[in-house]
Amino acid sequence: MNDSVQMTSETTEENLIDTLIEQVRAGDAEALRRHLATLHEAEIADALEAMPGSERRFLWAQVPEHLQADVLTWVDDGVRVTLLEGLAEAEAVAAVADMDTPDLAEVVDSVSEELAGAIISSLDWDERMLVEERLRYPEDSAGRLMETEWVAVRADVTLEVVSRYLKWRGDLPPHTDGLMVVDREGTYVGKLPVSKLLTLDEDLQVGDVMEADADWVLAQASEREVADLFERRDLVSVAVVDPEHRLIGRITVDDIIDIIREEAEHQFMHMAGLEEGEDLFAPILDSARRRLFWLAINLATAFLAAGVIGLFEATLDKIVALAVLMPIVASMGGIAGSQTLTLAIRGLALGQISSTNTRWLAIKEIAIAAINGLVWALVVGLIAWGWFGDLRIGLILGVAMVVNLFAAAAAGLAVPLLLERVGIDPALSGSVILTTVTDVVGFMSFLGLATLFLL
């Protein structure tokens, strides 16, 4: 049943995007405006992300003004910057005018200095102070993520007073599972769950029933730390406090879902040397420029591996079979190393790897390499023996594979740990370094052994 629902949803989204693209290409602005007025902001954002530049600009021009700010909060960072930078300054400022403070701060931090200054200048004094205050917090911190809308009560009032206040107020901020409890100075002292407010005796005081040990985070805490806390404690919301423990905001589960999604995209994209949020339909020259650096790094490592092969040119000239079998050693090492590297990066991201368990993990990965190395060394050795009719080639291939799988296991664990220690994202450059290690060790061991024992 779930699979059917998912397939129907995906098919509907695909059909929707196809329909919008057809209307854009037909230049039917009136039909587009009517259609867009019936859609959710997220659906419009998906369509914008699925179109190249000229078609995207035409679609954006038909988005109703009252929806533009909400649509911009849904699109990926790269698409949002492209849209805003492609507008006249006054149009860009108008498009973000209705954004909430967290989203507006994110926009200001991502666009050009000229446009950021224009946006800041357009705000009233109070909102400008809120945006500038948020921008003082480190990027990817709780202070950037938090919302500034919450309901706070004091511990010395009764539940009946709180209930009357909420009825007078008329509504609650989204994802409110509890009310924040503060003292007269605004210091955070606990949380009053809504469930207790609804079910307990109204004559009880808030201080008697509140959760004094409720979780909280500092505004300087990283988004990853906050996401880990939500995952471990199964939270719906958490208070954000300053170093003096004054309540300054809250973070809710919908924000954390975005963080988890972005973290997954971050690791996936960085494995390929790309930026998360990269615009799929960005201009060709911009995309090529962003990818040049990592292609250059890969080219340098490829020349390093080629240099190792060149050292054994005489051996390869005499024994052609080595050239045929050589890629097998490097390939098996690369795959085995990638498995270890992926697990290590995931463990670091989840906070599961520390100095106390690294040794055990290293022993485990080396043991796995030994088992897999011996099994597949036997298999490929027998195949090589049968293929070329030379037992020595089969033995050399098997030994080289065992050596390279050991190197792959060691590098797959050591590389992300070392990169993490020096402050480099392992997902960004770990795979490049690992490939270099497995290629160099694989070629060196296979061709070196062949030189010693076959010539």
Secondary structure, 3 states (H helix, E strand, C coil): CHHHHHHHHHHHHHHHHHHHHHHHHHCCHHHHHHHHCCCCHHHHHHHHHCCCHHHHHHHHHHCCHHHHHHHHHHCCHHHHHHHHHCCCHHHHHHHCCCCCHHHHHHHHHHCCHHHHHHHHHHCCHHHHHHHHHHHCCCCCEHHHHCECCCCEECCCCEHHHHHHHHHHHCCCCCCCCEEEEECCCCEEEEEEEHHHHHHCCCCCEHHHHCECCCCEEECCCEHHHHHHHHHHHCCCEEEEECCCCEEEEEEEHHHHHHHHHHHHHHHHHHHCCCCCCCCCCCCHHHHHHHHHHHHHHHHHHHHHHHHHHHCCHHHHHHCHHHHHHHHHHHHHHHHHHHHHHHHHHHHHHCCCCCCCCHHHHHHHHHHHHHHHHHHHHHHHHHHHHHHHCCHHHHHHHHHHHHHHHHHHHHHHHHHHHHHHHCCCCHHHHHHHHHHHHHHHHHHHHHHHHHHHHHC
